[in-house]
Amino acid sequence: MRIALIGCMVMNREICRLMADSRHVVRAWWLRQGLHDTPDILRTELQRVVDEIERENELLPDNLRFEAIVLAYGLCSNGVIGLRSRSLPIVIPRCDDCISLFLGSADRYRKLFRELPGVYWYNAGWIEQAFTPSKENYARQRAQYAEEYGEENADYLMECTNNWMTNYHHCGFITCPLGDCAAHEQYARQAAADFGWEFSRVEGEMGYLDALVNGPWEDKRFLTCPPQSRVEADFSDRKFRSVPVGVDDLAHEKV
């Protein structure tokens, strides 16, 4: 099977390993981390790449064409809601975000969410690719604010943009099954100490990511949105469903 995969860079290490070992032919398109903070932009970028893949697919000989588009994204602040396909099925894991993928299942994520109230998650991908809370990152952020808006406004802006931290009490560090870097865990432990959070080390699992890359795409864990359909919210643990869209509607539709 030939698969086109669209992924967030936080999963680059794990997915690249799975792609290299896969029995399928998998090609990846990567998007920068952080787009879930602006769901409309994430949706636009995902749709842009879906359209690009489908256009390219039409130009390929039959034996080289993709058979499915797989998204290494969950609901991600509703960033996948509204995506539509014209000629290829789109496969999406039924989970809130990448944390479920790193933990091995959405059920395990929900279980740990109950056991670790107010948890902020760290792992290798987030530390390497994202803005994760740390004294060093906040010092850089404040310096940027001071340069752009002046010293008098920098402290106020820091307070406004970081007041969400009062809702967190735990630091959850998800290990990488491919092999951990000691510096990553130390980074998370130091952040927990700096912010007064309780530290928990949680073993990462590759099963959900493996199924994403290699299948099977069971309906319980994955939505398969068929061609000429759109992803809609489901408002349950299933997260989303697909609904048919007319060919004429697809031709004129804009995200």
N, C-alpha and C positions, 0 to 999 in steps of 0.2 A: 504494500500500500504506500502511496505517496501522500504526505501530509504537509500542509503549510501551517506553521505555528506562529502565533503572535504572542510575545511574552514581555513581561516587565523585567527590567534588568536585575531586580532583586533576586530573581530565580535563575540567573545566568549560569552559575556554577552547576547546580543540580540538573538543570534541563540539558545543558551541553553534554554532560556525562551520559544522561539517558539517551540523547540523540545519537551519540557516538556508538552506543551499544545496541541501539534499536534494530530490530529485524525489518523495520520500515525505513523508507527514505523520507527523512524529515528535514525541512528547511525552515529556518527561523527568521522572523522579523522582530527586532527588539525596539521597545519604546522606553523612554527614560522613566525613572522612578518619580513618583510624586504627582502624577496626573490624576490620581484619585481625589486629590484635594480640590480639583476643578472638574467635576464629573462631566460637564458639557464639553470641555476640551478633550477629556479622555474619550468620550463617545465619538467626537469628531475625528480624532486620530485613529481610533480603532476602525471606524467606518472607512476612512481614507485608505487604510492598509487592506481591508477586506476588498474594497473596490479595485485596488491595485493588483491584488492577487488574482482576482477573477478576470481582469483585463489581460494580464500576462498569460493566464491559463488558456485563454482562447487562442493565443498565438503559438502555443506549444504543440508538438506532435502528440497524437493520442497516447503513446506509451510513456510520455514524460509529464502528463497532466496530473495535477493534484486531484485527490478524491475527497478531501475534507479540509476545512480550516479549523484549527484547534486554538482556543484562547487560553493562555495561562493567566487568567484573571477570574476572580469570582464576581460577586455583585458589585463590589468596589464603588461604594457610594452611588449606586445606580448608574455607573458609567457604562454598563453593557446594555441597559434598557433602551430599546429603540433600534438596536442594530438589526440590519436586514441583509439577506443574501439574495442573489439572483440565480446563481448556477451551482453553488456548492453548499453542502451542509456546514453549519457552524456548530462546533462542540464547545460547551462551556461547563466547567465544574459547578455543581450546585452548592456554593458556599459563599460566605460573606466577603472573604478576601483571601490573600495569600497565606495568612496564618494557618488556616485549615489545611492548605496544601503542604506547608512545612511540617505540620503536626501529624499528617497522615489521614485525617478524616475530619469532616464537619462535626461529627458526634464527639470526637475527642476534644475539639476546640470548645464546644459548648460545655463539656464536663469541666475542663480546666478553667473556663470563664467563671463557673460557679465556685470552684475551689480556690481561685486566686482573684478575689474581687479587686477591681481597680488595678489590673495588671497592664503594664506597658511592655510590649514584646520587642526583644532584640534578637538578631541572628547575624550570621556572616554577611548575607546579602544586604540587609538593612544598614549594617555598620559601614559596609563598603560603598553603597550606592545612594544612601538616603541621608537626610538631616535627622540624626538621632540625638535625643537629649544628652548633653554632656557639658561640662564646664568649658571645654575647648570650643565646642560649637557655639555655645551662647556668647563666648567672648568674641568670636568671629562675627556673629550676628549683630552684637551691639556695636562693634567697630564699624560695620557696614551702615547701620542706622546713623551713627554719629557722623560719618562721612557724608551721607546723603541728606540728613535732616538736621544736623547740628547736635551738640552735646546736650542741650537743654531738653530736646525731644527724645533722645535715645532711651533714657530710662523709662519714660512713659510708654514708648512703643514696645519695649521689652515686656513691660507689665501687661499691656493689652494683648500681645501676641502669644504670651506664655502662661496666661492665667488658667488654661486648661489643665495644667499640671497638678492643680489642687485635687483633681478627681482621681489621681493615681496613687497607689500605695505599694504596689509590687513591681519588681523588675523581673520579667520572665525571659531567660536566655535559652533559645532553642538551639541545640547542638546540630552540627552538620554531619549526617551519616557518612559522608564521603571522607571525613577527616577534619578535625577541628584545628583551628589556629588558636593557640593559647592566648594570643593578644586580643582576640575577639571577646573571649570570656572575661578577661581582665578588664577590658573596656566597659563591659556591661556591669561587672561587679563594682567598678569605680563609680559609674553613674549612679548605681543604687546607693552607694555610700554617700555620694555628694548630695543626693536629693532626699535622703532619709527613707528610701524604699526598702522593703524586704526583698532579698534576692532569692530566686528559685531557678535551678538548672533543670531544664526539661529536654528529654531526649527527642530529637527530630526523627521523623519517619519518611521514607521515600515512596510508600505504597500508592498514595493518591497521585503524586507527580508521575510515577511510573505508569499508572493507568491512563493518565492524561496523554502521555506521549505514545504509549503502546497499546492502549485499550485493554479489555473491552470497555466501551463507554455505556455502562449500565445506566438505565434511566433513573435509578435511585440516586446516583452520584453525579450524573451528567445530563444536561439538556442537549439534545441534538436538534437544532433548529434547521428544518429542511429548506431547500431552495424556495425562493419566492415566499418567504415567511419573515416575520419580525419577532424579536425577543420582547416579551412583555413581563411586567412584574407579576408575581404569584401571591405575594404576601403570606407565605407559609415557609416551612423549612425547605420546601422545594425551590424557593427563591424566584424562579421565573418559568415561563412557558412560551411556546411559539404559537403564533397565529398567522394564518395565510394572508398574503398581500397580493393583490392583483398585479399582473405584469405591467399594465399601464400606470398603476400607482407607483411602482418601483422606478419606472422610467422618469417620472416627474418629481419624485420625492427628494427632499433634502433633509439632512440631519439637523 
